[in-house]
Amino acid sequence: MAAEFDLIVIGSGPGGYVAAIRASQLGLKTAIVERENLGGICLNWGCIPTKALLKSGEKYESLSHLKDYGLDVSGASFDFDAIIKRSRGVAAQMNKGVAFLMKKHKIEVIEGSAKVEKGAPAKVVVALNAGGSRTVEAKSVILALGARARALPQIGLEADGDKIWAYRDALAPKRLPKSFVVIGSGAIGLEFASFYRALGANVTVVEAVERIMPVEDEEIAKTAQKAFEKRGIKFRVGAKVGKVTKTASGVKVDVEVGGKAESLEAEVCISAVGITANTDGVGLEALGVELDRGHIKTNANCETSVKGVYAIGDCAGSPWLAHKAMHEGVHAAEVIAGHKGPHLDSPIAGCTYTQPQVASVGLTEQGARAANREVKIGRFPFRVNGKAVAAGEVEGLVKVLFDAKTGALLGAHMIGHEVTEMIQGYVTAITMEATEAEMQGTVYPHPTMSEAMHEASLDAYGRMLHL
């Protein structure tokens, strides 16, 4: 009997729903299985609603600086419930948008929890949310299972929605605590720290590594820490967390820093210690899909160890970013449809939407040195960029790395106002194998903050003009 579908996608996060759309565009009869909300964690409980919260925090915080612009507003206040409601409304709007896209591209949405069983074609058994089950068959399956917040119950770090929060709790809280301990200084931890600090909460961030933002360039991370401390966020780096204990008034977090024991107390502890792939309960072991520390092993075409089964996004390993998942989803769909062309090897940018923002792509200075790469490094601060000065957004800098022998652009690292909107220029440049000649010969519009990108490239070769 012929398979009911050409492709079944399990999971409708950014990777899953984009894979389904591309497959439909290529003429594949496609279904998508989702157990909760279309759009997955990113759209409903991650990327999108956090940016809505951060924008509210940024706007409120900016009111205290209006006199710098010759403006005066008195009696500024905020409605915390309204801030949360707006964020949830943004997520709901985007969720409806994904539902529209599924309908537009004639993709059948099956609401329930999927389990893959052996067979050719592949067999997917769905425990339907509405009750009962449905078995569907397809020539190919894409696993877009996503991930969830990691818990550390052995030290008491397990979300309860009251005194210990994971990202879902921090996105839709029932109250605004006056103090937080945030464990983890990656993007998730720092974004929540930035938002709640903007609303006046006392925030301390705990990081096990000797510096914050461990994946970022060390110079940028140190600059970021100084900027965050200036805003009132406190840090404990190189800190070993011993125990998280609930108390009558909140939580107590025992840490050891430099051999010295300390107890941090707050109303709430936010856990941001990483993620765990949603690879359990899907039948992967019985199917024979190979895993690596809980993540699905794939090749360059997103294929797993089982023929006809593909995996994309968070469940398939780092970097755990929505745009990486989307890129993999498109590629997997094209491979399944018979497009065997080369996979465009684009670098993956990282973005942290704190105040100031941090964005990066490619090699860090430390990574280049570790790889014995001889590099030329250029920097340019926003404090002497005309647009930044006019806008009152002078914090931060741009840093670039070029290969000293070939001139190839190896990496770019930025901290400052809306740099997450600028980093794509460097992503495109690296993808197109740009050298210092292209970067220096490009005409940047004036006045823009992007001119700092040009100046940093010039600085790497001793040609900087405005400093």
Secondary structure, 3 states (H helix, E strand, C coil): CCCCEEEEEECCCHHHHHHHHHHHHCCCCEEEEECCCCCHHHHHHCHHHHHHHHHHHHHHHHHHHHHHHCCCCCCCCCCHHHHHHHHHHHHHHHHHHHHHHHHHCCCEEEEEEEEEECCCCEEEEEEECCCCEEEEEEEEEEECCCEEECCEHHHCECCCCCCEECHHHHHCCCCCCCEEEEECCCHHHHHHHHHHHHCCCEEEEEECCCCCCCCCCHHHHHHHHHHHHHCCCEEEECEEEEEEEECCCCEEEEEEECCEEEEEEECEEEECCCEEECCCCCCHHHHCCCEECCEECCCCCCECCCCCEEECHHHHCCCCCHHHHHHHHHHHHHHHCCCCCCCCCCCCCEEECCCCEEEEEECCHHHHHHCCCCEEEEEEEHHHCHHHHHHCCCCCEEEEEEECCCCEEEEEEEEECCHHHCHHHHHHHHHCCCEHHHHHHCCCCCCCCCHHHHHHHHHCCCCCCCC
